Structure formats: structure tokens, C-alpha cells
Amino acid sequence: MIEKSSIEDLKNRLDIVDVISNYIELKKNGANFKGLCPFHGEKTPSFIVSPQKQFYHCFGCKASGNAISFVMEREQLNFPEAIEKLADSINFTLSYTTVQEKKDEKKILEKLNNFFLKKFESKFEAKKYLYERGVFESSIEQFGIGYAPSNQETMNFFRDNNFSLMELEDVGVIAFNDSGNPYSRFIERITYPIYSATSKIVGFGGRTISNHPAKYINSPATKVFNKSKHLYGYQIAKDKIFREKKIIVTEGYMDVVMLHQGGFANAVATLGTALTSDHIPLIKKANPDIILAYDGDKAGQEAAFKASKMLGETKSKGGVVLFAGGLDPADMVQNQKIANLRELFDNPKPFINFVLEKIVSNFDISNPLERESAFTEGQNYLASLSQILQDSYKPFLANLLNIDENIVKLKPKKTVAEGQRRYEDIAELQIIKTLLAKPNMLNTFLDIANVKIFNTHQEEFELLLDEKLQSDELMELLIRDDICELSEPQLMGQLGQILIRHYDIEMKKLRNSPAPLKEKKFTIRKIRENQLKLRRFI
């Protein structure tokens, strides 16, 4: 966690005009600056930046805040991510409460990446491979593609830079053999640096050019890298994703590089793993149409099927594009089939349609028993969807099976227990979702509240405290569009209202309790003091 004093020091060094000028053009307007608002389309400037107050405000969409909130909103980052991005932009060193700072990890990975870039310049075979795949020099530079040399050369580099073996193992760039000797994880491979959404290098992918049986490898899981939470190329693609509200998810590094080269700069790739629920919050940040661009082989179809089920259940927009004939997106760009690609991406197979078609295709529906099995599986899948979606897709399933639509029965979606509907407290869920997205606020929250204030959602808050962030309950909360995140002032206001409600209930309980009068008076006085303090948040 970043130390509060370090955050305050950073704030004192930031100039809001400099920060916002990196995103939009600002012109002097009296004591202030003026420009076109980046948060809504406008032709006449209504976006004002005050250098004196270090504050911005749009008179059109009412967006307002400071330099940090601007970067959070513009880049779709949480608070710590925005702080780290701003610190990097002015070469400010943050202090962390943990013993080993993230800055050390980043430094090692950046130096290693620079080493790989230099080695690439003199490696003919690496350049030849990329040129033969149709990759331009500009694309190589844009994605920072490098080359990892022999094990000895890389280990010498580590020694010359005085990196300890523990540091190197922590960031996943070395491993140890059975004899306990260290070796580089990336040997004689073209390297693809992997970045976080905030443009911090977190790991590498590597493609062999020495016929190693493992064609591609990735960095292992480390404190800064989890392959199920990062997407290759996202740091480059995110601006276009937010602008066009569309994201293309592919299976490989070369697909991303070549699609960007072909004009599809909203393409990203999973990192040697299928799309998982951990990817969903990142993919859905801009609420875009999601296009799955997968190979048409058996493995690609299965991956598309699993991802489509997950995306369909989360009401994601978009669909699936499968590439037949052994081609992939990279091949099509190399073969100048840009118009064909655009046509495919503009007309994907919707997720639910794809899932139902795939389910039915797994059975020989000319056989009555298999048709019944297909019907059962298809109807079970529909039951995972909302009532409206079930009703909308009944005719589609019936048509696939060539049966009467009335045979397909709607089933209530089971969210809690059979026949039981759970009451939701939106205010409580908003607080929990905000603390999930902005964990830096948790300590402030715990200074004035605890789990007892949640009447309905104590279970979700306890999962948050226990850091069970991959639980179904919290993952579902993260991707729900109807539960919004709160700004810090909104969070404190919402918290204040819930606490006052909580204290009102506690006051009533106390008055009716058999506790000694002296004890009751003391507790009542403390509650009243807390109530008075909290009213300033409303």
C-alpha cells in the first residue's frame, strides 16, 4: 500500500494544467484554462481548469475534480493505479508500507527489457522471422519486441547489474534447476513485454527461434504478474477501446501486433490461457462490444464456447468470430484481407446464439434420444439467463431442434436458493464495490466503521476483508453495470447515512435493553457524539 504521506507529497508537486494538457489542448482564459471536455462530445469548450484551485469543472456534463480524479476517470484507473501513473509521469518516487517496493520490481523488468531490445538489433534470425510474418519496423518499435540471447549472456547481464537471485526469482526472470543452479527463463526467444493497464511492465512472453518444443512461454505468476488478469496490448489499445466502445480479444501476440498494424488498434490477447472471470472487469471497463477472434480449430471452438457462456451470462454485448482454413487474424493482415476482417468483426455471431448452436451441434438430432439430450442441455443453459433473454431465445433453440416452441419452458434463474429471492441493499453494494475497486479507501473506512453496519451484505464485506477477491459473489459484483462505483466524497456520504441508520437502530435496542442505567447513559452519549460527527458527510 502507498503511504499517505507519499501521496500528499505527490499532490503538492502536481500541476493540474500540466496533467490535463497531456490529454487535451488547453487555452488560457483569464486566470483559468479552457478546452473541449474529454468526457463528453462537444464543439464549444465548456471545460475549465483552475491552476489556482487545482480543480477542473465541465459546465456541460458537470464532471469535476482534481488531477488524480481526472486521470482516474480518463484512464479508467483505480486510485492507486492513478497515483502510480502520475508519479511515473514526473519521476516521483512513491513510498510503500510493504518492505519491498514495487518500484524495485519495475526497475529490474525495465532494465531487462532494454537489454532484450539491444540484443534484438543485432539478431538477424529474430528480425527475419518477424519480417517474414509481415511485421513492420514501426510495429516492432511500438510493441517493444526484443530478443533474449543465450542463458550465459543474460546471467552475465544480471551479475553486471548487481541483481540478487532472490530479486530475479521474485519477478519471474530466473528459475533454478534440479542442482540448485539459476538459469534465465527466456533463452534464444523473441520477447514480447507484457504491460499492466497503467503501462507498467509486469512480465514477458517469449517465442522460440531455436525449435524449442515449447513454442511460446510466459513469465510465471509473481507479485506483479497474473496472466489471468492482464491482456497483451491493452495499454496501447485502451484509448481506442474507450473511444470506439469495441474490444477484439485474440489468442496470440502476433494477432495483436498484426491487427494493430492493419488498423484494428483495439485488439488485445489473453496470455496463454483461456478467457476467465478474472479478465472480465478489465475487458468490460469501457462497456464495449466484445469480439472473440479465435481460431476455428477444435481448441479454438471450445475456448470460444466457454468464453461465450460466461459473457452471455454477464449480458455482454458482442459475439464470436472463428477463423477457418487454418488462417488467423495475423495471416489475414499479412495477406491484405483488411476488408474481410472488418466485415467479420462488424458481424460476429452473438454469444448466446453461438452457445446454443454449439450445444446442438454436439448431438445427432436426427436421433430422438440425442435430440432430447440436446434439448435438455440447451434448456439448462437458457435457465442461467434472465427471464427476458430466456423468452427471447426460446424460438431460436426450438428452431435449431426443429421442435414446437411451446415445448421450451422458461425457468426462474436461481440466484440464491430454490424459490427464494434475496433482498439487495444497493447502497451497501455500492460501498463494497467501491472498496473492491479502490482498496486504498479501506483503511479509512475501517477507522470509522466495521462489518456490523451492513444489515444485508455482511457476507460480501467479510469476503472483501478476507481478500477472497476471486469469490463468485465479489466477481459478480465487479461486473454488474447496475451497481456503480462511488467517488471518495460519495463513499463517505453514503457511509455516513448507513452509519446514522445503524446508530439509530442501536439506540432503540439500547433503550429497551436491561443494561444498568449508568452503562446505558455512557453508550448513548457516545452514539450521539458519533452521529453529530457523521452528519458532515451527508
Secondary structure per residue as TSV (DSSP state, phi and psi in degrees):
chain	resnum	aa	ss	phi	psi
A	1	M	-	360.0	142.5
A	2	I	B	-77.5	135.3
A	3	E	-	-67.5	140.8
A	4	K	H	-61.3	-39.1
A	5	S	H	-62.9	-34.5
A	6	S	H	-68.3	-38.6
A	7	I	H	-63.8	-42.1
A	8	E	H	-64.5	-40.4
A	9	D	H	-61.5	-40.8
A	10	L	H	-63.0	-46.1
A	11	K	H	-56.2	-40.1
A	12	N	H	-66.7	-23.0
A	13	R	H	-95.6	-13.6
A	14	L	-	-79.6	143.6
A	15	D	-	-117.8	119.3
A	16	I	H	-61.8	-32.2
A	17	V	H	-65.9	-44.0
A	18	D	H	-62.3	-42.9
A	19	V	H	-62.7	-52.1
A	20	I	H	-71.1	-28.8
A	21	S	H	-63.6	-19.7
A	22	N	T	-72.2	-14.5
A	23	Y	T	-112.2	-38.2
A	24	I	S	-137.6	161.8
A	25	E	-	-81.8	127.5
A	26	L	-	-115.0	140.8
A	27	K	E	-122.8	142.3
A	28	K	E	-61.4	135.0
A	29	N	E	-142.0	83.6
A	30	G	T	69.3	-129.0
A	31	A	T	-80.8	-11.3
A	32	N	E	-113.3	-176.8
A	33	F	E	-123.2	152.5
A	34	K	E	-133.9	147.2
A	35	G	E	-163.6	177.8
A	36	L	-	-77.7	131.2
A	37	C	-	-63.6	129.1
A	38	P	T	-80.8	-4.5
A	39	F	T	-101.3	-8.8
A	40	H	S	-155.3	153.2
A	41	G	-	-71.6	128.3
A	42	E	-	-152.2	151.7
A	43	K	S	-103.4	-24.2
A	44	T	S	-108.9	124.6
A	45	P	-	-59.3	127.7
A	46	S	-	-132.6	12.1
A	47	F	E	-100.7	115.1
A	48	I	E	-110.9	135.0
A	49	V	E	-119.2	125.7
A	50	S	E	-104.2	108.8
A	51	P	T	-67.6	-28.6
A	52	Q	T	-69.7	-44.9
A	53	K	T	-91.5	-7.4
A	54	Q	T	53.1	53.4
A	55	F	E	-145.4	147.9
A	56	Y	E	-123.9	154.2
A	57	H	E	-153.4	135.7
A	58	C	E	-107.0	124.3
A	59	F	T	-79.4	-7.4
A	60	G	T	-88.1	-60.0
A	61	C	T	-101.5	-1.5
A	62	K	-	71.7	11.9
A	63	A	-	-64.2	139.4
A	64	S	E	-157.6	161.8
A	65	G	E	155.3	-162.7
A	66	N	-	-109.1	-169.9
A	67	A	H	-61.1	-39.0
A	68	I	H	-68.3	-47.2
A	69	S	H	-65.1	-31.4
A	70	F	H	-62.2	-48.9
A	71	V	H	-65.6	-38.2
A	72	M	H	-58.7	-46.0
A	73	E	H	-72.7	-44.8
A	74	R	H	-69.5	-38.2
A	75	E	H	-98.0	-3.2
A	76	Q	T	55.5	54.0
A	77	L	-	-114.0	156.9
A	78	N	-	-83.3	178.0
A	79	F	H	-60.8	-51.1
A	80	P	H	-60.8	-37.8
A	81	E	H	-63.7	-42.0
A	82	A	H	-65.5	-42.0
A	83	I	H	-59.1	-46.4
A	84	E	H	-66.5	-37.7
A	85	K	H	-65.2	-43.9
A	86	L	H	-66.2	-39.4
A	87	A	H	-61.7	-42.5
A	88	D	H	-62.4	-37.2
A	89	S	H	-66.4	-24.9
A	90	I	T	-117.2	16.7
A	91	N	T	56.0	42.1
A	92	F	-	-97.6	131.4
A	93	T	-	-91.5	116.5
A	94	L	-	-80.8	153.7
A	95	S	-	-107.4	138.5
A	96	Y	B	-115.5	153.9
A	97	T	S	-78.9	-18.4
A	98	T	S	-76.9	160.1
A	99	V	S	-66.8	-45.8
A	100	Q	S	-104.2	124.3
A	101	E	-	-81.1	149.9
A	102	K	H	-61.2	-26.7
A	103	K	H	-58.8	-37.3
A	104	D	H	-63.8	-42.9
A	105	E	H	-63.9	-44.8
A	106	K	H	-61.1	-40.3
A	107	K	H	-61.7	-43.0
A	108	I	H	-63.2	-48.2
A	109	L	H	-65.4	-38.2
A	110	E	H	-66.8	-42.8
A	111	K	H	-64.6	-40.1
A	112	L	H	-65.9	-39.6
A	113	N	H	-63.1	-41.3
A	114	N	H	-62.5	-36.9
A	115	F	H	-62.6	-45.3
A	116	F	H	-63.3	-39.0
A	117	L	H	-62.5	-42.4
A	118	K	H	-65.9	-39.7
A	119	K	H	-66.7	-32.0
A	120	F	H	-63.1	-36.7
A	121	E	H	-56.6	-31.6
A	122	S	T	-108.1	10.3
A	123	K	-	-103.6	98.1
A	124	F	H	-60.7	-44.5
A	125	E	H	-61.2	-38.0
A	126	A	H	-66.9	-44.4
A	127	K	H	-63.1	-42.4
A	128	K	H	-59.8	-44.4
A	129	Y	H	-58.8	-47.8
A	130	L	H	-67.7	-41.5
A	131	Y	H	-62.6	-39.6
A	132	E	H	-67.3	-26.5
A	133	R	T	-83.0	-0.3
A	134	G	T	88.9	13.1
A	135	V	-	-79.6	130.2
A	136	F	-	-80.3	158.2
A	137	E	H	-58.2	-39.0
A	138	S	H	-62.8	-35.1
A	139	S	H	-71.9	-38.8
A	140	I	H	-59.6	-43.5
A	141	E	H	-69.1	-43.0
A	142	Q	H	-60.3	-42.0
A	143	F	H	-93.7	1.3
A	144	G	T	62.4	38.1
A	145	I	-	-70.2	133.4
A	146	G	E	-130.2	-161.2
A	147	Y	E	-145.5	128.0
A	148	A	E	-92.7	119.4
A	149	P	-	-80.3	-154.5
A	150	S	-	-65.4	161.3
A	151	N	H	-57.2	-44.3
A	152	Q	H	-63.9	-42.1
A	153	E	H	-61.5	-43.7
A	154	T	H	-70.0	-39.4
A	155	M	H	-66.0	-34.6
A	156	N	H	-64.4	-39.5
A	157	F	H	-60.8	-44.0
A	158	F	H	-61.8	-42.6
A	159	R	H	-65.1	-44.0
A	160	D	H	-63.8	-25.3
A	161	N	T	-96.6	5.8
A	162	N	T	60.3	33.9
A	163	F	-	-80.5	134.8
A	164	S	-	-78.8	154.3
A	165	L	H	-62.6	-34.1
A	166	M	H	-65.2	-44.3
A	167	E	H	-59.7	-44.9
A	168	L	H	-67.0	-39.3
A	169	E	H	-68.2	-37.4
A	170	D	H	-60.7	-33.7
A	171	V	T	-97.3	6.1
A	172	G	T	78.6	24.5
A	173	V	S	-104.2	-9.2
A	174	I	E	-131.6	162.1
A	175	A	E	-140.1	178.0
A	176	F	E	-123.4	137.0
A	177	N	-	-80.6	-177.6
A	178	D	T	-61.9	-23.5
A	179	S	T	-88.3	-0.5
A	180	G	S	85.8	10.7
A	181	N	-	-90.9	138.1
A	182	P	E	-78.3	151.0
A	183	Y	E	-148.8	155.3
A	184	S	E	-71.7	139.2
A	185	R	S	-74.1	-25.0
A	186	F	-	-113.4	110.3
A	187	I	-	-129.7	124.0
A	188	E	S	49.9	54.9
A	189	R	E	-135.2	145.3
A	190	I	E	-69.1	133.9
A	191	T	E	-111.0	140.8
A	192	Y	E	-120.4	104.9
A	193	P	E	-65.2	138.7
A	194	I	E	-107.5	129.6
A	195	Y	E	-116.5	154.4
A	196	S	-	-77.0	175.5
A	197	A	T	-62.8	-21.8
A	198	T	T	-98.1	20.1
A	199	S	S	66.6	31.4
A	200	K	-	-102.1	131.5
A	201	I	E	-69.2	129.8
A	202	V	E	-123.3	-12.8
A	203	G	E	179.0	-169.3
A	204	F	E	-139.6	152.6
A	205	G	E	-112.4	151.7
A	206	G	E	-138.9	134.3
A	207	R	E	-113.4	122.9
A	208	T	E	-66.9	145.1
A	209	I	S	-123.8	17.3
A	210	S	S	-120.9	23.5
A	211	N	-	59.9	31.2
A	212	H	-	-64.5	141.0
A	213	P	S	-58.7	-29.1
A	214	A	-	-89.1	98.5
A	215	K	S	-61.2	-46.3
A	216	Y	E	-122.8	141.7
A	217	I	E	-134.3	157.6
A	218	N	E	-122.2	162.1
A	219	S	-	-56.4	148.5
A	220	P	-	-75.5	173.0
A	221	A	-	-64.7	130.8
A	222	T	-	-136.0	-175.0
A	223	K	S	-64.9	-25.2
A	224	V	S	-109.8	-7.5
A	225	F	-	-130.9	124.1
A	226	N	-	-133.3	111.4
A	227	K	T	-62.2	-19.8
A	228	S	T	-85.4	-0.8
A	229	K	T	-120.6	0.5
A	230	H	-	-121.2	156.3
A	231	L	-	-129.6	129.6
A	232	Y	B	-65.6	130.5
A	233	G	T	85.0	-0.8
A	234	Y	H	-63.1	-37.5
A	235	Q	H	-64.4	-25.4
A	236	I	H	-88.1	-37.1
A	237	A	H	-81.5	-19.9
A	238	K	H	-62.0	-34.6
A	239	D	H	-60.9	-45.3
A	240	K	H	-70.9	-34.1
A	241	I	H	-59.8	-45.9
A	242	F	H	-71.1	-30.9
A	243	R	H	-74.7	-45.3
A	244	E	H	-95.3	-9.3
A	245	K	T	57.4	42.5
A	246	K	E	-149.3	137.0
A	247	I	E	-129.9	134.3
A	248	I	E	-105.8	119.4
A	249	V	E	-105.3	118.4
A	250	T	E	-113.1	-174.4
A	251	E	S	-105.5	-10.0
A	252	G	S	-148.8	163.6
A	253	Y	H	-59.2	-48.1
A	254	M	H	-65.2	-33.6
A	255	D	H	-59.1	-44.4
A	256	V	H	-65.7	-49.3
A	257	V	H	-58.0	-47.0
A	258	M	H	-73.5	-35.8
A	259	L	H	-64.6	-41.6
A	260	H	H	-60.8	-41.5
A	261	Q	H	-63.0	-32.8
A	262	G	T	-86.2	4.3
A	263	G	T	102.5	-0.7
A	264	F	-	-99.6	72.6
A	265	A	T	-81.0	12.2
A	266	N	T	-107.3	22.2
A	267	A	E	-93.0	140.5
A	268	V	E	-137.8	173.8
A	269	A	E	-142.6	146.1
A	270	T	-	-73.8	161.0
A	271	L	S	-107.5	75.0
A	272	G	S	70.3	18.3
A	273	T	S	-140.9	156.7
A	274	A	-	-68.6	162.0
A	275	L	-	-63.2	130.4
A	276	T	-	-123.0	172.0
A	277	S	T	-63.1	-24.7
A	278	D	T	-66.2	-26.7
A	279	H	T	-77.8	-24.1
A	280	I	H	-57.6	-47.8
A	281	P	H	-57.0	-38.3
A	282	L	H	-70.8	-45.2
A	283	I	H	-64.0	-35.4
A	284	K	T	-93.6	7.7
A	285	K	T	-55.9	-40.8
A	286	A	T	-92.0	4.5
A	287	N	-	51.5	50.7
A	288	P	-	-91.5	169.1
A	289	D	E	-71.2	132.9
A	290	I	E	-106.5	119.6
A	291	I	E	-108.7	116.9
A	292	L	E	-88.0	114.6
A	293	A	E	-109.5	92.2
A	294	Y	E	-117.5	158.1
A	295	D	E	-63.2	150.8
A	296	G	S	-87.4	6.0
A	297	D	S	-73.6	178.5
A	298	K	H	-59.6	-43.9
A	299	A	H	-63.3	-41.4
A	300	G	H	-65.1	-39.7
A	301	Q	H	-65.3	-40.7
A	302	E	H	-66.9	-40.9
A	303	A	H	-63.6	-41.4
A	304	A	H	-65.6	-36.9
A	305	F	H	-64.1	-48.4
A	306	K	H	-64.7	-43.1
A	307	A	H	-65.8	-38.8
A	308	S	H	-66.9	-37.0
A	309	K	H	-60.4	-45.9
A	310	M	H	-65.4	-44.4
A	311	L	H	-71.4	-34.8
A	312	G	H	-64.5	-40.6
A	313	E	H	-68.1	-26.0
A	314	T	T	-94.5	13.5
A	315	K	T	58.4	37.1
A	316	S	-	-77.1	144.6
A	317	K	-	-88.3	154.1
A	318	G	E	123.2	-149.5
A	319	G	E	173.9	-165.3
A	320	V	E	-114.1	138.9
A	321	V	E	-124.9	118.8
A	322	L	E	-106.8	136.4
A	323	F	E	-99.6	120.4
A	324	A	-	-95.5	172.6
A	325	G	T	71.1	20.9
A	326	G	T	77.1	2.2
A	327	L	-	-86.3	159.3
A	328	D	-	-134.6	173.5
A	329	P	H	-55.4	-37.6
A	330	A	H	-62.0	-42.4
A	331	D	H	-62.3	-41.4
A	332	M	H	-67.0	-37.5
A	333	V	H	-65.2	-44.6
A	334	Q	H	-60.4	-34.8
A	335	N	T	-88.7	12.7
A	336	Q	T	61.0	32.9
A	337	K	-	-96.8	51.6
A	338	I	H	-67.2	-42.2
A	339	A	H	-63.7	-39.4
A	340	N	H	-63.0	-42.3
A	341	L	H	-61.6	-44.8
A	342	R	H	-61.4	-40.8
A	343	E	H	-62.6	-42.5
A	344	L	H	-64.4	-46.2
A	345	F	H	-69.9	-25.1
A	346	D	H	-81.3	-14.2
A	347	N	S	-134.5	60.7
A	348	P	-	-74.4	160.7
A	349	K	E	-78.2	119.0
A	350	P	E	-53.9	147.6
A	351	F	H	-55.9	-48.9
A	352	I	H	-67.1	-41.5
A	353	N	H	-58.1	-44.7
A	354	F	H	-61.6	-44.2
A	355	V	H	-62.8	-47.6
A	356	L	H	-64.0	-41.2
A	357	E	H	-63.1	-40.0
A	358	K	H	-67.2	-40.6
A	359	I	H	-59.5	-49.3
A	360	V	H	-66.7	-35.8
A	361	S	H	-66.6	-18.0
A	362	N	T	-77.6	-4.8
A	363	F	S	-125.4	152.3
A	364	D	-	-88.7	93.8
A	365	I	T	-75.4	-1.9
A	366	S	T	-74.1	-17.9
A	367	N	S	-92.6	119.8
A	368	P	H	-55.2	-38.4
A	369	L	H	-67.3	-41.0
A	370	E	H	-71.2	-34.0
A	371	R	H	-63.2	-38.5
A	372	E	H	-65.1	-39.5
A	373	S	H	-64.2	-40.9
A	374	A	H	-63.6	-40.4
A	375	F	H	-62.0	-44.8
A	376	T	H	-62.9	-46.1
A	377	E	H	-66.7	-40.2
A	378	G	H	-65.2	-41.5
A	379	Q	H	-69.7	-35.2
A	380	N	H	-63.2	-38.2
A	381	Y	H	-66.0	-43.9
A	382	L	H	-58.1	-33.3
A	383	A	T	-65.5	-17.6
A	384	S	T	-82.2	-6.4
A	385	L	S	-100.5	170.3
A	386	S	-	-67.6	163.1
A	387	Q	H	-59.6	-40.7
A	388	I	H	-65.4	-43.0
A	389	L	H	-67.3	-38.7
A	390	Q	H	-57.6	-46.6
A	391	D	H	-64.2	-38.6
A	392	S	H	-68.2	-33.5
A	393	Y	H	-99.4	0.3
A	394	K	H	-56.0	-51.5
A	395	P	H	-61.6	-34.7
A	396	F	H	-64.6	-46.6
A	397	L	H	-64.5	-42.6
A	398	A	H	-60.9	-40.8
A	399	N	H	-65.8	-40.3
A	400	L	H	-61.1	-36.9
A	401	L	H	-92.3	-5.7
A	402	N	T	56.9	49.4
A	403	I	-	-127.6	168.5
A	404	D	-	-68.3	133.1
A	405	E	G	-58.4	-31.4
A	406	N	G	-67.8	-15.6
A	407	I	G	-71.2	-29.7
A	408	V	S	-77.7	114.7
A	409	K	-	-100.7	139.0
A	410	L	-	-74.8	142.0
A	411	K	-	-123.8	141.6
A	412	P	-	-65.1	137.2
A	413	K	-	-69.7	127.0
A	414	K	-	-88.7	109.1
A	415	T	S	-106.2	-30.4
A	416	V	S	-123.8	-81.1
A	417	A	B	-133.6	162.6
A	418	E	T	-53.8	121.8
A	419	G	T	72.0	10.6
A	420	Q	B	-122.1	131.1
A	421	R	-	-108.6	131.2
A	422	R	-	-88.8	134.2
A	423	Y	-	-75.1	138.1
A	424	E	-	-116.3	139.7
A	425	D	-	-105.0	104.9
A	426	I	H	-61.3	-39.8
A	427	A	H	-60.7	-43.7
A	428	E	H	-64.7	-43.0
A	429	L	H	-65.5	-35.7
A	430	Q	H	-63.5	-41.0
A	431	I	H	-63.0	-46.5
A	432	I	H	-65.1	-41.9
A	433	K	H	-63.8	-39.0
A	434	T	H	-64.8	-42.6
A	435	L	H	-67.8	-29.6
A	436	L	H	-66.4	-44.8
A	437	A	H	-78.6	-27.7
A	438	K	-	-128.5	71.3
A	439	P	G	-61.0	-17.9
A	440	N	G	-63.9	-20.7
A	441	M	G	-81.9	-11.6
A	442	L	H	-63.3	-42.4
A	443	N	H	-61.9	-41.9
A	444	T	H	-61.0	-42.4
A	445	F	H	-60.5	-47.1
A	446	L	H	-70.6	-17.6
A	447	D	H	-67.5	-26.3
A	448	I	H	-124.0	-1.7
A	449	A	-	-149.6	171.5
A	450	N	-	-149.3	-175.8
A	451	V	G	-62.1	-23.0
A	452	K	G	-66.2	-19.3
A	453	I	G	-74.9	-15.1
A	454	F	-	-86.6	110.9
A	455	N	S	-76.7	-33.8
A	456	T	S	-111.2	-32.4
A	457	H	-	-120.9	41.6
A	458	Q	H	-61.5	-37.4
A	459	E	H	-60.5	-45.7
A	460	E	H	-64.8	-39.9
A	461	F	H	-67.4	-37.1
A	462	E	H	-66.3	-35.7
A	463	L	H	-62.8	-38.7
A	464	L	H	-64.1	-45.8
A	465	L	H	-63.7	-35.1
A	466	D	T	-81.6	2.1
A	467	E	T	59.3	33.5
A	468	K	-	-90.2	64.3
A	469	L	T	-73.4	-15.7
A	470	Q	T	-92.7	5.4
A	471	S	S	-64.1	150.9
A	472	D	H	-58.1	-38.6
A	473	E	H	-63.2	-45.1
A	474	L	H	-76.0	-35.8
A	475	M	H	-63.5	-41.9
A	476	E	H	-63.5	-40.1
A	477	L	H	-63.2	-40.9
A	478	L	H	-61.4	-36.4
A	479	I	H	-96.4	0.7
A	480	R	-	-75.8	124.3
A	481	D	T	-77.3	-21.3
A	482	D	T	-82.9	-9.0
A	483	I	S	-109.6	111.2
A	484	C	-	-93.3	154.1
A	485	E	-	-78.5	153.2
A	486	L	-	-108.9	149.1
A	487	S	-	-72.7	168.9
A	488	E	H	-60.0	-45.5
A	489	P	H	-62.3	-39.3
A	490	Q	H	-64.6	-40.1
A	491	L	H	-60.4	-47.0
A	492	M	H	-66.7	-36.9
A	493	G	H	-64.8	-45.2
A	494	Q	H	-62.6	-42.5
A	495	L	H	-63.1	-42.0
A	496	G	H	-58.8	-43.2
A	497	Q	H	-64.8	-42.3
A	498	I	H	-66.8	-39.5
A	499	L	H	-65.1	-41.5
A	500	I	H	-62.5	-41.4
A	501	R	H	-60.9	-43.2
A	502	H	H	-61.7	-44.4
A	503	Y	H	-67.9	-33.6
A	504	D	H	-61.5	-43.2
A	505	I	H	-66.1	-42.1
A	506	E	H	-64.1	-36.2
A	507	M	H	-63.6	-42.7
A	508	K	H	-64.8	-41.7
A	509	K	H	-62.6	-41.5
A	510	L	H	-65.2	-42.0
A	511	R	H	-62.8	-30.7
A	512	N	T	-94.7	3.5
A	513	S	S	-86.6	156.1
A	514	P	-	-85.9	14.5
A	515	A	S	-62.9	154.7
A	516	P	-	-56.5	145.7
A	517	L	H	-57.3	-42.2
A	518	K	H	-61.0	-42.9
A	519	E	H	-66.2	-40.4
A	520	K	H	-64.9	-41.8
A	521	K	H	-62.5	-42.7
A	522	F	H	-62.4	-46.3
A	523	T	H	-66.0	-41.2
A	524	I	H	-61.4	-41.7
A	525	R	H	-62.6	-41.3
A	526	K	H	-65.6	-40.9
A	527	I	H	-63.0	-43.0
A	528	R	H	-64.0	-38.1
A	529	E	H	-62.3	-43.5
A	530	N	H	-65.7	-38.2
A	531	Q	H	-62.0	-41.9
A	532	L	H	-64.1	-41.1
A	533	K	H	-63.6	-39.2
A	534	L	H	-72.4	-23.2
A	535	R	G	-64.4	-17.7
A	536	R	G	-72.6	-14.8
A	537	F	G	-84.4	-11.8
A	538	I	-	-93.1	360.0
